[in-house]
Amino acid sequence: MHASAGFSDWLRAATRPRLIGIFVLLVAGALLCIRLGAWQLDRAQIRGDQAAAVEAAERESAPPVPMETVVAPQTPFTQTMVGQRVTVTGTYLPEDQFLVPDRELDGQTGYLVVTALRVEAGDGAAPAILPVVRGWVSEPDAAHLDVPSGPVELTGYLGGPDPAQAGIAVGAATGDEIEAVSPAALANVWGTPIFSGQFVLEVQEPAAGADLRPYGAPVIEGGGLNIQNLAYAAEWWIFGGFALVLWWRMVRDEVRHLRAERGESPAGTESEVIGTT
């Protein structure tokens, strides 16, 4: 049988009024399934974000734990550590401070004050440097760089490193500036060992004299998708695909019926869809 004859049979079967009506109904059903799948995908994102918000709230309200039980110097910083409330004791290094411009707090743009904290290690290990975000200020001055001398006990939140950006701009009026809190970049100036994340200060003892506003707990980016709703979305899209497959099978059966009426063999019906003989 020639390809043109095969195509003629398929066209004749597909354009029969009964099959056209069924096609319209199945396409409407497929479009509905696609829409319901998209709605479930939106729900998956919403519920994933809600779960992440609940997790973040639980971390923020949890009692702090010693930082050494969560992360060690020179070790990878994982997503599960973000927002963890911890305590750490160390000594500020007043000569090792930077300002991070263009950071927003309550709708205002200002600066973060980042200070190196020397954290002593046990078992004779070398002390490590912890980047501490001591707070936020709209317009910095020299007073904001004042830190207590001697040991301080800090309570705050662990945060992941910012992406490394531009280098250090030396010569700012009240301190050098950096564009990101990146331990990898700071290690070139402060030395190593250094913690791979950052520490966002909540409470300090003894208290600092500088009037810095707490920057708040780090935001956990990307709540992910709720698996259950994601599965529902996939099911709806599969149902939509089945509707179109069902119509194709009905047309194929109609082609076989037409050929049977003419006394022809229905063999090769499926291959004719792609134009083969």
C-alpha positions as CSV (number, residue, x, y, z in Angstrom):
1,M,0.0,0.0,0.0
2,H,1.3,3.4,-0.9
3,A,1.9,6.0,1.8
4,S,-0.6,8.4,0.1
5,A,-3.3,5.7,0.4
6,G,-2.4,5.0,4.0
7,F,-2.6,8.7,4.8
8,S,-6.0,9.0,3.1
9,D,-7.4,6.3,5.4
10,W,-6.0,8.0,8.5
11,L,-7.5,11.3,7.4
12,R,-10.8,9.8,6.6
13,A,-11.0,8.1,10.0
14,A,-9.8,11.1,11.9
15,T,-12.4,13.5,10.3
16,R,-15.4,11.4,11.0
17,P,-17.9,13.4,13.0
18,R,-17.9,10.9,15.9
19,L,-14.1,11.0,16.2
20,I,-14.0,14.8,15.8
21,G,-16.4,15.1,18.7
22,I,-14.4,12.7,20.8
23,F,-11.2,14.6,19.9
24,V,-12.7,17.9,21.1
25,L,-13.7,16.3,24.4
26,L,-10.3,14.6,24.9
27,V,-8.3,17.8,24.0
28,A,-10.5,19.7,26.5
29,G,-9.7,17.0,29.1
30,A,-6.0,17.1,28.3
31,L,-5.9,20.9,28.7
32,L,-7.7,20.6,32.0
33,C,-5.2,18.0,33.1
34,I,-2.3,20.3,32.1
35,R,-3.9,23.2,34.0
36,L,-4.5,21.0,37.1
37,G,-0.9,19.8,36.9
38,A,0.4,23.4,36.8
39,W,-1.8,24.2,39.8
40,Q,-0.3,21.3,41.7
41,L,3.2,22.5,40.8
42,D,2.4,25.9,42.2
43,R,1.1,24.2,45.4
44,A,4.3,22.2,45.6
45,Q,6.3,25.4,45.6
46,I,4.0,27.1,48.1
47,R,4.0,24.2,50.5
48,G,7.8,23.8,50.1
49,D,8.3,27.5,51.0
50,Q,5.9,27.1,54.0
51,A,7.9,24.1,55.2
52,A,11.1,26.0,54.9
53,A,9.6,29.0,56.8
54,V,8.5,26.6,59.6
55,E,12.0,25.1,59.7
56,A,13.6,28.5,59.8
57,A,11.3,29.6,62.7
58,E,12.1,26.4,64.6
59,R,15.9,27.0,64.2
60,E,15.6,30.6,65.3
61,S,13.6,29.8,68.4
62,A,15.8,26.8,69.4
63,P,18.2,27.1,72.3
64,P,21.8,27.9,71.1
65,V,24.4,25.1,71.0
66,P,28.2,25.4,71.0
67,M,29.4,26.2,67.5
68,E,32.1,23.5,67.7
69,T,29.4,20.9,67.8
70,V,28.0,22.1,64.4
71,V,30.9,23.2,62.2
72,A,34.7,23.2,62.4
73,P,37.3,25.4,60.6
74,Q,38.2,24.5,57.1
75,T,35.2,22.2,56.7
76,P,32.4,22.5,54.1
77,F,29.4,24.6,55.1
78,T,26.2,22.8,54.4
79,Q,22.6,24.0,53.8
80,T,21.4,22.3,57.0
81,M,23.7,24.6,59.0
82,V,22.1,27.9,57.7
83,G,20.1,29.6,60.5
84,Q,21.5,27.3,63.2
85,R,21.6,29.2,66.5
86,V,25.0,28.8,68.2
87,T,27.3,30.2,70.8
88,V,31.0,30.9,70.4
89,T,33.7,32.5,72.5
90,G,36.7,34.4,71.0
91,T,38.6,37.6,70.8
92,Y,37.9,40.3,68.2
93,L,40.7,41.5,66.0
94,P,40.0,45.2,65.6
95,E,42.5,45.7,62.8
96,D,40.7,43.1,60.7
97,Q,37.3,44.7,59.9
98,F,35.4,45.5,56.8
99,L,32.3,47.2,55.6
100,V,29.9,45.6,53.2
101,P,27.9,48.2,51.3
102,D,24.5,48.1,49.7
103,R,22.8,45.8,52.2
104,E,19.1,46.4,53.0
105,L,17.4,46.3,56.4
106,D,13.7,47.3,56.9
107,G,13.7,49.0,53.5
108,Q,16.9,51.0,54.0
109,T,20.2,50.6,52.4
110,G,23.3,50.6,54.5
111,Y,26.4,48.7,55.5
112,L,27.3,45.5,57.3
113,V,30.2,45.6,59.8
114,V,32.2,42.4,59.5
115,T,34.9,41.7,62.1
116,A,37.3,38.8,62.4
117,L,36.9,36.8,65.6
118,R,39.9,34.7,66.8
119,V,38.5,31.4,68.1
120,E,40.9,29.3,70.2
121,A,40.9,25.6,69.4
122,G,41.5,22.8,71.9
123,D,44.1,20.0,71.8
124,G,46.9,22.4,70.8
125,A,45.4,23.2,67.4
126,A,45.9,26.6,65.8
127,P,43.3,29.2,66.5
128,A,40.8,29.9,63.6
129,I,39.2,33.0,62.3
130,L,35.4,33.4,62.2
131,P,33.9,36.2,60.1
132,V,31.3,37.9,62.3
133,V,28.6,40.1,61.0
134,R,28.3,42.3,64.1
135,G,25.4,44.4,62.7
136,W,24.0,46.9,60.2
137,V,24.3,50.7,60.1
138,S,23.0,53.2,57.6
139,E,26.1,55.5,57.7
140,P,29.2,54.1,59.3
141,D,31.8,56.0,61.3
142,A,34.9,55.1,63.4
143,A,32.8,54.4,66.5
144,H,31.1,51.5,64.7
145,L,34.5,49.8,64.4
146,D,35.1,49.8,68.2
147,V,35.1,46.3,69.7
148,P,35.6,45.1,73.2
149,S,39.1,44.0,74.1
150,G,39.6,40.5,75.5
151,P,37.3,37.5,75.2
152,V,33.7,37.9,74.2
153,E,30.8,35.4,74.2
154,L,28.6,35.6,71.2
155,T,25.2,34.2,70.5
156,G,23.9,34.3,66.9
157,Y,23.2,32.4,63.7
158,L,25.3,30.5,61.2
159,G,25.1,31.7,57.6
160,G,26.5,30.4,54.4
161,P,29.2,32.3,52.5
162,D,28.3,35.0,50.1
163,P,29.4,34.4,46.5
164,A,32.9,35.8,46.0
165,Q,32.8,39.0,44.1
166,A,35.1,42.0,43.8
167,G,38.3,42.2,45.8
168,I,39.0,44.5,48.8
169,A,38.8,48.2,48.2
170,V,41.5,49.7,50.4
171,G,41.3,53.3,51.6
172,A,37.6,53.7,52.7
173,A,37.0,56.6,55.1
174,T,36.0,54.4,58.1
175,G,37.4,51.1,57.1
176,D,38.1,49.0,54.0
177,E,35.1,47.7,52.0
178,I,34.3,44.3,50.5
179,E,31.3,43.5,48.3
180,A,30.6,40.0,49.9
181,V,31.1,38.1,53.1
182,S,33.2,35.5,51.4
183,P,35.6,33.5,53.7
184,A,37.5,32.2,50.7
185,A,38.3,35.8,49.8
186,L,38.9,36.9,53.4
187,A,41.3,34.1,53.9
188,N,43.7,35.9,51.6
189,V,43.8,38.8,54.0
190,W,43.0,37.3,57.4
191,G,44.9,34.1,56.9
192,T,43.9,30.5,57.7
193,P,42.5,28.4,59.2
194,I,39.2,30.1,58.7
195,F,35.5,29.0,59.0
196,S,33.8,28.5,55.7
197,G,30.6,30.2,56.7
198,Q,29.8,33.4,58.6
199,F,28.3,34.2,62.0
200,V,25.5,36.7,62.3
201,L,25.5,38.3,65.8
202,E,22.4,38.3,67.9
203,V,23.7,39.0,71.5
204,Q,27.2,39.8,72.7
205,E,28.8,39.7,76.2
206,P,30.2,42.1,77.1
207,A,28.0,44.3,75.0
208,A,29.5,46.5,72.3
209,G,29.5,50.3,72.7
210,A,28.8,50.8,69.0
211,D,25.1,51.4,68.0
212,L,24.7,48.6,65.4
213,R,21.4,47.1,64.5
214,P,21.2,43.3,64.5
215,Y,21.0,42.1,60.9
216,G,18.7,39.1,61.7
217,A,18.9,35.4,61.0
218,P,20.1,34.4,57.6
219,V,17.3,33.5,55.1
220,I,17.2,29.9,53.9
221,E,17.1,30.2,50.1
222,G,15.1,27.8,48.0
223,G,12.5,26.0,50.0
224,G,12.3,23.3,47.4
225,L,9.2,21.5,46.2
226,N,6.7,19.5,48.2
227,I,7.1,15.9,46.9
228,Q,3.4,15.0,47.3
229,N,2.1,17.9,45.3
230,L,4.9,17.3,42.7
231,A,3.7,13.7,42.3
232,Y,0.1,15.0,41.9
233,A,1.3,17.3,39.1
234,A,3.0,14.5,37.3
235,E,-0.1,12.3,37.5
236,W,-2.3,15.0,36.0
237,W,0.1,15.5,33.1
238,I,0.3,11.8,32.5
239,F,-3.5,11.7,32.4
240,G,-3.5,14.4,29.8
241,G,-1.1,12.4,27.7
242,F,-3.3,9.3,28.0
243,A,-6.2,11.3,26.6
244,L,-4.4,12.1,23.4
245,V,-3.1,8.5,23.2
246,L,-6.6,7.2,23.6
247,W,-7.8,9.3,20.6
248,W,-4.9,8.0,18.5
249,R,-5.9,4.4,19.3
250,M,-9.5,5.1,18.4
251,V,-8.4,6.5,15.1
252,R,-6.2,3.5,14.5
253,D,-9.1,1.1,15.2
254,E,-11.2,3.1,12.8
255,V,-8.6,2.8,10.1
256,R,-8.5,-1.0,10.6
257,H,-12.3,-1.2,10.4
258,L,-12.3,0.7,7.1
259,R,-9.7,-1.6,5.6
260,A,-11.5,-4.7,7.0
261,E,-14.6,-3.5,5.1
262,R,-12.5,-3.4,1.9
263,G,-11.1,-6.8,2.6
264,E,-7.6,-5.4,3.1
265,S,-5.0,-6.4,5.8
266,P,-4.7,-3.9,8.7
267,A,-1.0,-4.9,9.2
268,G,1.4,-1.9,9.4
269,T,-1.2,0.5,10.5
270,E,1.0,2.0,13.2
271,S,4.0,2.5,10.9
272,E,1.9,4.5,8.5
273,V,1.7,7.3,11.0
274,I,5.3,8.2,10.3
275,G,4.8,7.8,6.5
276,T,6.3,4.3,5.9
277,T,4.7,1.7,3.6
